[in-house]
């Protein structure tokens, strides 16, 4: 297991590795995952399709390792899964 703390953006649900039906969060939050690389995203709210508006990742985190990240904005937001 690894431990990833996602700080920014505040008060947003976090989605991991393109799984958009099981949010983790709200931020700031500590996420426990399998060792390795992972992608973190947030989605826009409101009417219409939800888009990815913040993203960040951790790469090759070893077993029992930890990381702290801030997600970065995507301008313009992109469709999920792209």
C-alpha positions, 0 to 999 in steps of 0.5 A, a space after each residue: 500500500 501507498 499513501 497519497 495526500 491530495 491538497 489542492 484544489 480544496 473541497 473537491 471530490 477526487 477520482 483515481 485512474 479514470 474510475 469516475 463512479 467512486 469518488 474519494 475525498 473531498 480534498 484535502 484527503 489521504 488516499 490509500 492505494 496499491 504501490 505504483 503509478 496513479 492518476 488523480 482528477 477532479 470533474 466540473 459540476 453543473 449542467 451538461 457533461 462533466 469534464 476533467 478540470 484538474 489533474 495530477 499523478 504519482 509515479 512508481 511509488 514503492 510499497 509503504 511510500 507516501 506522496 503529497 500532491 496538488 492537482 494542476 488546472 486543465 485549461 480548457 477542461 477535457 472530456 473524461 477518459 482522454 
